[in-house]
Amino acid sequence: MTSLYRHLLRQYLLASLVPLVLLGAWLTWDLERRQRAELRREVFAQAKVAARLVENDVERAAELLAHVAGPVDERGLRLTVIRADGLVIADTHQDAAQMENHGGRPEVRDAINRGQGSAERHSTTLGEDLLYAAVAIRRGPAPWGVVRGAIPLHRVHAEVIRMRWTLAAAFGLAAIAASVLASRFSGRLSEPLDAVSRTARQVQEGRWGVAARPSGPAEIRELAGDVNRMVERLRTLVQDSEAERGQLEAIVAQMDDGLVVLDREGRVIRLNAAARRILEVEHSEPEGRTLLEIAPLYALDAAGRKALAGHPMEPVEFRSARAGTALRVLASPLAANEGAVLLVQDLTEIRRIDQMRRDFVANVSHELRTPIAGLRALAETLVLRAQRRPEIVSEYAERMAGEIARMGKLVEDLLTLSRLESGRWDLRPEPLDPAPLLEAVVLRFREASDAREIALSARQNGAEGTEGAEGGSVRVRADRTALEMALANLVDNALKYTGPGGEVELTAEREEDEVVFAVSDTGAGIPPEDLPRIFERFYRVDRARSREIEGTGLGLAIVKHLCEAHGGRLWVESEPGRGSRFYLALPAAKAAETAQL
């Protein structure tokens, strides 16, 4: 039984039973009032009859009273003759000589003063309630005395009790009927309303596949229909809102920029993953904390406070002292001053690329300026001295050809690097046997290695040789020209930084799904601080740009891009003073491809 049913039942019962109870109380009161009035009239009538008889013959008062009271004695009527001074002259129930003075009785006084009087009180003598009525006896100008009648009220009480029992029985039957009707009416109203209420609660819990069953009166059926339509509309709105929220959550989660939302107190209420990463937030639950608590960056906090004050600001760039990252923050206030939103961008990579671009321009300018300056000097010398010293023409022409070749190699490497970076290099990977490639690279640099007194060798699957490498079952999937260029650049770089008497070795070995090429040397090695940048364009370990080591500074950058184009891996291990070992790992050819060879 629901609270609504109990409430309606209680209201119906109160509405039906309270009027019945009030009606019963009024009927009982009215019956008692009428009974008392009727009894009072009867007692007055008997007292008046006795008064007319006694006033003509006082000496026979007792006899006359007995004559008058006789016919109604079964009701307990008692008549008393009382003189004006209160002396009892005669009484139908007691000896008058033994009765006390009745001059102080209120009905006696009223009768002497006004001709008649009545009163109701409890008689201690008889132990019950009595109704008294007194009528004056006149024997001259002044009242001589009174005749007082008294009659018990038990008849009235009995009649009232009978009336009450009758009404109680009627009211009981009426209450039962009213309860049945109230229960039916309450259930008829409460059940459809309870259904509507249950539907509302289920919707509140997120269960949208429910509907209120229209029943009951027309008004409630209409209400149930309205609720069902409202639920359907709400379901559509909530689903649309959840879809939009999911899209927004996905967008915010995938943003590369950090998003921080503050409430009006300056505390964080939203922080996406990018903001955690960029600001290096260490708190597992940053929500509810201030900006300085999650990231001690005063420039960021100042931007947030200014936005909270309602002042939008231009983007601010600063560098994080803790991580050394370059950051840019754009802060804007929310509508109605409900908080602020901060967009944090990590510009570290952009600034690094800008610096690399500036370095690239400077390096290209430097690398081109040197041979151009040499060519200019040689050309000016030839112009001034060629006629006087014809023998220097061939020498200077050879030197000019060397500078031009150097410029050509630089331009060629730049074009190769540009093709790789722009994706315009058309790679044609195929299953290749590493042995012929290693042999070709060794033969290509044999003359240069012998001239520098450096032992150049190649090895595959444990086989060694100074003139080449023995074949095996290893196959690599790569573009032949690109792989040979990468290995050539690595060998060329190793020969440049290895002194006379040193060694340079090429190896190829199968490791799981890769073929790992390695070029090791016994040269000067690379300092640890230079290893992260060794594959950058124009980066050289010899910071003084020694002219003793020729090259464009682009060889390792080309190797890196060739490796990435093949989906491979490139890394270096080096120890200063003991040499370096460069690794180039490329995907191995599948068995099916190898079988077709």
C-alpha positions in Angstrom: 0.0 0.0 0.0 1.5 3.2 -1.1 1.7 6.4 0.8 -0.6 8.1 -1.8 -3.2 5.3 -1.2 -3.1 5.8 2.5 -3.3 9.5 2.2 -6.3 9.4 0.0 -8.0 6.8 2.2 -7.4 8.9 5.2 -8.8 11.9 3.6 -11.9 10.1 2.3 -12.5 8.6 5.8 -12.1 11.9 7.5 -14.4 13.6 4.9 -17.1 11.0 5.5 -16.8 10.0 9.2 -16.2 13.3 10.8 -19.5 14.8 9.6 -21.2 11.6 10.9 -19.6 11.9 14.3 -20.5 15.5 14.5 -24.0 14.7 13.5 -24.3 12.0 16.1 -22.9 14.3 18.8 -25.5 16.9 17.9 -28.4 14.4 17.8 -27.4 13.1 21.2 -27.1 16.6 22.6 -30.4 17.6 21.1 -32.2 14.5 22.3 -30.9 15.0 25.8 -31.9 18.7 25.7 -35.4 17.8 24.5 -35.8 15.1 27.1 -34.8 17.4 29.8 -37.1 20.2 28.6 -40.0 17.7 28.4 -39.3 16.4 31.9 -39.0 19.9 33.2 -42.4 20.8 31.7 -44.0 17.8 33.3 -42.5 18.5 36.7 -43.7 22.2 36.5 -47.2 21.0 35.5 -47.4 18.7 38.5 -46.0 21.4 40.8 -48.6 23.9 39.6 -51.4 21.5 40.2 -50.2 20.8 43.7 -49.7 24.6 44.3 -53.3 25.4 43.4 -54.5 22.7 45.8 -52.3 23.5 48.7 -52.8 27.3 48.6 -56.5 26.7 49.5 -55.9 24.1 52.2 -52.4 24.2 53.7 -53.3 22.0 56.7 -54.0 19.1 54.3 -50.7 19.7 52.3 -49.3 16.2 52.9 -52.5 14.5 51.8 -52.9 16.7 48.7 -49.3 16.1 47.7 -49.8 12.3 47.9 -52.9 12.7 45.8 -51.1 14.6 43.1 -47.9 12.5 43.1 -49.7 9.2 43.1 -50.3 8.8 39.4 -46.7 9.6 38.4 -44.9 8.0 41.3 -43.6 5.2 39.1 -41.3 7.8 37.6 -40.0 8.8 41.0 -41.8 12.2 41.3 -41.3 13.8 44.7 -43.3 16.8 45.8 -42.4 19.1 48.7 -44.2 22.1 50.2 -41.8 24.7 51.5 -42.7 27.8 53.4 -41.3 31.2 52.3 -38.8 31.0 55.3 -37.5 27.7 54.1 -39.4 25.5 56.5 -40.5 22.2 55.0 -44.3 21.7 55.6 -44.8 18.5 53.7 -43.0 15.9 51.6 -44.1 12.9 49.7 -41.0 10.8 50.5 -39.8 11.9 53.9 -41.0 13.2 57.3 -41.1 17.0 56.9 -40.2 17.5 60.6 -36.8 15.8 60.1 -35.9 17.8 57.0 -33.5 20.7 57.0 -34.4 24.2 56.0 -34.7 24.6 52.2 -34.7 28.3 52.0 -31.3 28.4 50.3 -32.1 26.1 47.4 -31.7 28.1 44.1 -35.1 26.8 42.7 -36.8 27.9 45.9 -35.4 31.4 45.9 -36.2 31.8 42.2 -39.8 30.6 42.7 -40.3 33.1 45.7 -38.7 35.9 43.7 -40.0 35.3 40.2 -42.9 32.9 40.6 -41.1 29.7 39.5 -37.6 28.3 39.3 -35.7 25.1 38.3 -32.3 23.5 38.8 -30.4 20.3 38.3 -27.9 18.9 40.8 -26.7 15.7 42.3 -28.5 14.6 45.4 -26.2 13.3 48.1 -29.2 11.8 49.9 -30.4 9.7 47.0 -27.0 9.4 45.2 -28.3 10.5 41.8 -28.9 13.5 39.6 -32.3 15.2 40.0 -34.3 17.8 38.2 -36.0 20.4 40.5 -38.9 22.6 39.5 -40.6 25.0 42.1 -43.8 27.1 41.8 -44.8 29.8 44.2 -47.9 29.5 46.5 -49.7 32.8 46.9 -52.1 33.5 49.8 -52.1 37.2 49.7 -49.9 39.9 48.1 -46.7 38.1 48.9 -45.7 34.4 48.2 -46.6 32.2 51.1 -44.3 29.4 50.0 -43.5 27.1 47.1 -44.3 23.6 45.9 -41.2 21.9 44.6 -41.2 18.9 42.4 -38.1 16.7 42.0 -37.7 13.8 39.6 -34.6 11.6 38.8 -32.7 12.1 35.5 -32.0 8.4 35.0 -34.8 8.2 32.5 -33.1 10.9 30.4 -29.7 9.3 30.8 -31.1 5.9 29.8 -32.8 7.4 26.7 -29.6 9.2 25.8 -27.6 6.0 26.2 -30.0 4.1 24.0 -29.8 6.8 21.5 -26.0 6.7 21.6 -25.9 2.9 21.0 -28.3 3.3 18.2 -26.2 6.0 16.6 -23.0 4.0 17.3 -24.4 1.0 15.4 -25.5 3.2 12.6 -22.2 5.0 12.5 -20.4 1.6 12.6 -22.3 0.5 9.5 -21.7 3.8 7.9 -18.0 3.7 8.7 -17.7 0.2 7.2 -19.5 1.4 4.0 -17.5 4.5 3.9 -14.2 2.5 4.3 -15.1 0.2 1.5 -16.1 3.1 -0.8 -13.1 5.2 0.3 -10.8 2.2 -0.4 -12.2 1.7 -3.8 -12.0 5.4 -4.7 -8.5 5.7 -3.2 -7.3 2.7 -5.2 -8.9 4.0 -8.3 -7.0 7.3 -8.0 -3.8 6.1 -6.3 -3.0 3.2 -8.6 -2.6 5.2 -11.9 -0.9 8.0 -9.9 1.5 5.5 -8.4 2.2 4.2 -11.8 3.1 7.7 -13.0 5.2 8.2 -9.9 7.0 4.9 -10.5 7.6 5.9 -14.1 9.1 9.2 -12.9 11.4 7.4 -10.4 12.6 4.9 -13.0 13.3 7.7 -15.5 15.3 9.4 -12.7 17.3 6.2 -12.3 18.0 6.2 -16.1 15.6 3.5 -17.2 14.0 5.0 -20.2 12.1 1.9 -21.5 9.2 2.4 -19.2 5.8 4.0 -19.6 2.8 4.9 -17.3 -0.3 2.8 -18.1 -3.2 5.1 -18.7 -6.1 4.1 -16.4 -8.5 5.6 -13.9 -10.5 8.8 -14.5 -10.1 10.7 -17.7 -8.0 13.4 -16.1 -5.5 10.9 -14.8 -5.4 9.1 -18.1 -4.6 12.4 -19.8 -1.9 13.0 -17.1 -0.3 9.6 -17.8 -0.3 10.3 -21.5 1.4 13.6 -20.9 4.0 12.0 -18.7 4.7 9.3 -21.3 5.2 12.0 -24.0 7.4 14.0 -21.6 9.5 10.9 -20.8 10.0 10.2 -24.5 11.0 13.8 -25.2 13.3 13.7 -22.2 14.8 10.5 -23.4 15.5 12.0 -26.8 17.0 15.1 -25.3 19.2 13.1 -22.8 20.4 10.8 -25.6 21.3 13.8 -27.8 23.0 15.5 -24.9 24.9 12.3 -24.0 25.9 11.9 -27.6 27.1 15.5 -27.8 28.8 15.1 -24.4 30.5 11.9 -25.6 31.7 13.6 -28.7 33.0 16.6 -26.7 34.7 14.2 -24.2 36.4 12.4 -27.1 37.5 15.6 -28.7 38.8 17.0 -25.4 40.5 13.7 -24.6 42.2 13.6 -28.0 43.3 17.2 -28.0 47.0 17.8 -28.2 46.5 21.1 -26.3 45.9 21.1 -22.6 42.4 22.2 -21.4 42.0 23.5 -17.9 38.6 24.7 -16.6 38.4 26.8 -13.3 35.4 27.6 -11.2 34.8 31.1 -9.9 37.0 30.4 -6.9 39.9 29.6 -9.1 39.9 25.9 -8.4 40.3 23.2 -11.1 37.0 21.5 -12.1 38.2 19.9 -15.4 41.6 18.8 -16.7 42.2 16.8 -19.8 45.0 14.3 -20.4 47.1 16.7 -22.5 47.0 19.3 -19.7 48.3 16.7 -17.2 51.1 15.8 -19.6 52.1 19.3 -20.6 51.9 20.7 -17.0 53.4 17.5 -15.5 50.6 17.3 -13.0 51.6 14.8 -10.3 48.3 14.8 -8.3 46.1 11.9 -9.0 43.0 14.0 -8.2 43.8 17.6 -9.2 40.1 18.6 -9.2 39.3 21.0 -6.4 42.9 22.4 -6.2 44.3 25.7 -7.4 46.6 26.1 -10.4 49.6 26.7 -8.2 48.9 23.5 -6.3 48.9 21.3 -9.4 51.5 23.3 -11.5 53.8 25.9 -9.9 53.8 28.1 -12.9 53.2 31.7 -11.9 52.6 32.9 -15.5 49.9 30.3 -15.8 48.3 31.3 -12.5 48.4 35.0 -13.4 46.6 34.3 -16.7 44.0 32.3 -14.8 43.4 35.1 -12.3 43.1 37.7 -14.9 40.5 35.6 -16.8 38.6 35.1 -13.5 38.5 38.8 -13.1 36.6 39.0 -16.5 39.5 40.3 -18.6 40.3 38.2 -21.7 44.0 38.4 -22.6 46.3 37.8 -25.5 48.2 34.5 -25.7 51.1 34.5 -23.3 54.3 32.4 -23.9 56.6 31.4 -21.2 59.1 28.6 -20.4 58.6 26.1 -17.6 61.6 26.2 -15.3 60.9 22.7 -14.0 60.7 20.9 -17.4 62.3 23.5 -19.7 59.3 23.3 -22.0 58.0 26.3 -24.0 54.4 26.9 -23.3 51.7 29.2 -24.6 48.4 29.8 -22.6 45.2 31.5 -23.8 42.8 32.3 -20.9 39.2 33.4 -21.3 36.4 34.0 -18.8 33.3 31.8 -18.9 29.8 33.3 -19.3 28.3 35.0 -16.3 31.6 35.0 -14.5 31.2 31.3 -13.7 34.9 30.6 -14.0 37.5 30.5 -16.7 38.9 28.2 -19.3 42.7 28.0 -20.1 44.1 26.5 -23.3 47.7 25.4 -22.8 49.9 24.6 -25.8 53.3 22.9 -25.7 55.4 24.8 -28.2 58.7 22.9 -27.3 58.7 20.9 -30.5 57.7 23.8 -32.7 60.4 26.0 -31.2 62.9 23.2 -31.6 61.9 22.8 -35.3 62.2 26.6 -35.7 65.6 26.4 -34.2 66.5 23.5 -36.5 65.3 25.5 -39.5 67.4 28.5 -38.5 70.3 26.1 -37.9 69.7 24.5 -41.3 69.7 27.8 -43.1 72.9 28.8 -41.3 74.5 25.5 -42.0 73.6 25.5 -45.7 74.8 29.0 -45.9 78.0 28.1 -44.2 78.5 24.9 -46.2 77.9 26.8 -49.5 79.9 29.9 -48.5 83.1 27.9 -48.0 83.4 26.3 -51.5 82.0 29.5 -53.1 84.6 31.5 -51.4 87.3 29.0 -52.5 86.1 29.1 -56.0 86.1 32.9 -56.0 89.6 33.1 -54.6 90.8 30.5 -57.2 89.1 32.3 -60.0 90.5 35.7 -59.0 94.0 34.2 -58.8 93.7 32.7 -62.2 92.5 36.0 -63.6 95.5 37.8 -62.1 98.2 35.2 -62.6 97.2 32.9 -65.4 98.9 34.9 -68.2 102.2 35.3 -66.2 102.2 31.8 -64.8 100.4 29.4 -67.2 101.7 26.4 -65.2 99.2 27.1 -62.3 96.1 26.8 -64.5 96.0 23.0 -64.2 96.6 23.0 -60.5 93.9 25.7 -59.8 91.5 24.1 -62.2 91.8 20.8 -60.3 91.2 22.6 -57.0 88.2 24.4 -58.5 86.8 21.1 -59.7 87.2 19.7 -56.1 85.2 22.7 -54.7 82.6 22.2 -57.4 82.3 18.5 -56.6 81.9 19.4 -53.0 79.1 21.8 -53.8 77.6 19.2 -56.1 77.7 16.6 -53.3 76.0 19.0 -50.9 73.3 19.8 -53.4 72.8 16.2 -54.2 72.5 15.3 -50.5 70.0 18.2 -50.0 67.9 17.0 -52.9 68.0 13.4 -51.6 67.0 14.5 -48.1 64.2 16.7 -49.6 62.8 13.8 -51.6 62.8 11.6 -48.5 61.1 14.2 -46.3 58.5 15.0 -48.8 57.7 11.4 -49.6 58.7 11.7 -53.3 61.3 8.9 -53.1 59.6 5.9 -54.8 60.7 3.0 -52.7 60.5 -0.5 -54.3 61.1 -3.0 -51.5 62.0 -6.6 -52.5 63.5 -9.6 -50.7 67.3 -9.0 -50.8 70.3 -11.1 -49.8 72.4 -8.9 -47.6 75.7 -10.6 -48.6 76.0 -8.9 -52.1 75.0 -5.6 -50.6 77.7 -5.8 -48.0 80.3 -6.9 -50.6 79.3 -4.0 -52.9 79.7 -1.5 -50.1 83.1 -3.0 -49.1 84.4 -2.9 -52.7 83.1 0.7 -53.1 85.2 1.9 -50.1 88.1 -0.4 -50.5 90.4 2.1 -52.1 89.5 4.8 -49.5 90.0 2.4 -46.6 93.4 1.2 -47.9 94.5 4.8 -48.5 93.7 5.6 -44.8 95.2 2.3 -43.6 91.9 1.1 -42.2 90.8 -2.5 -42.2 87.4 -2.8 -43.7 85.5 -6.1 -43.5 82.0 -7.5 -43.7 80.4 -10.5 -41.9 77.0 -12.2 -42.1 75.8 -15.1 -39.9 79.3 -15.7 -38.6 81.2 -15.7 -41.9 84.0 -13.2 -42.3 86.1 -11.9 -45.1 88.0 -8.8 -46.2 86.8 -8.8 -49.7 83.2 -9.6 -49.0 80.7 -11.6 -47.1 79.6 -15.1 -47.6 76.0 -15.8 -48.4 73.4 -17.2 -46.1 69.6 -17.8 -45.8 69.0 -14.3 -44.4 66.7 -12.1 -46.6 65.8 -8.5 -45.9 62.8 -6.7 -47.5 64.1 -3.3 -48.7 64.8 -1.1 -51.7 68.2 -2.1 -53.0 69.3 1.5 -53.9 68.1 3.0 -50.7 69.7 0.2 -48.5 73.0 0.5 -50.3 73.0 4.3 -49.9 72.2 4.0 -46.2 75.0 1.4 -45.6 77.4 3.5 -47.7 76.7 6.6 -45.7 77.3 4.7 -42.4 80.6 3.3 -43.7 81.7 6.6 -45.1 81.0 8.2 -41.7 82.9 5.5 -39.9 86.0 5.8 -42.2 86.0 9.6 -41.6 86.2 9.3 -37.9 88.6 6.3 -37.7 92.3 6.9 -37.7 95.0 4.9 -39.4 95.3 1.4 -38.1 91.7 1.3 -37.1 89.0 -1.1 -38.1 85.5 -0.8 -39.7 83.2 -3.8 -39.8 79.9 -4.4 -41.5 77.6 -7.1 -40.2 74.1 -8.5 -41.0 72.2 -10.8 -38.7 68.7 -12.1 -38.4 66.9 -11.2 -35.1 63.3 -12.5 -35.0 61.4 -10.5 -37.6 64.2 -8.1 -38.5 67.5 -8.1 -40.2 69.9 -5.9 -38.2 72.8 -4.3 -40.1 75.6 -2.9 -38.0 78.6 -0.7 -38.8 81.2 -0.6 -36.1 84.5 1.3 -35.9 87.4 1.8 -33.6 87.4 5.6 -34.0 87.2 8.5 -31.5 83.6 7.7 -30.4 80.8 10.1 -29.7 80.3 11.9 -26.3 77.0 11.0 -24.6 75.7 14.5 -24.8 75.9 14.4 -28.6 74.2 11.1 -29.1 70.6 12.5 -29.1 71.4 14.9 -31.9 73.8 12.8 -34.0 71.1 12.2 -36.7 70.2 15.9 -37.2 71.1 17.6 -40.4 74.5 19.3 -40.4 75.2 18.2 -36.8 78.8 17.4 -36.2 80.6 16.3 -33.1 83.6 18.5 -34.0 82.0 21.8 -33.0 84.9 23.8 -34.4 83.9 22.5 -37.9 87.3 21.1 -38.6 88.1 21.2 -42.3 90.2 18.1 -41.9 87.0 15.9 -42.1 85.3 16.4 -45.4 81.5 15.9 -45.8 78.2 17.6 -46.0 76.9 16.7 -42.5 73.8 15.2 -44.1 74.8 11.5 -44.3 73.3 10.3 -41.0 70.2 12.4 -41.5 69.7 10.6 -44.9 70.2 7.3 -43.2 67.6 8.1 -40.6 65.0 9.1 -43.2 65.7 6.0 -45.3 65.3 3.8 -42.3 62.0 5.4 -41.4 60.7 5.1 -45.0 61.3 1.3 -44.6 59.6 1.1 -41.2 62.8 0.2 -39.5 64.8 1.3 -36.5 68.1 3.2 -36.2 70.3 3.7 -33.1 73.9 4.1 -32.1 76.1 2.8 -29.3 79.3 4.7 -28.6 82.0 5.1 -26.0 84.4 8.0 -26.3 87.9 6.8 -27.2 86.8 3.2 -28.1 84.6 3.7 -31.2 81.0 3.6 -32.3 78.5 1.0 -33.5 75.5 2.1 -35.7 72.6 -0.3 -36.0 70.1 -0.3 -38.9 67.2 -2.8 -38.3 64.8 -3.5 -41.3 61.9 -5.9 -41.7 63.0 -9.4 -42.7 61.4 -10.9 -45.9 58.6 -13.4 -45.4 59.1 -17.0 -46.1 56.7 -16.9 -49.1 58.6 -14.0 -50.7 61.9 -15.8 -50.1 60.6 -19.0 -51.8 59.8 -17.1 -55.0 63.5 -16.2 -55.5 
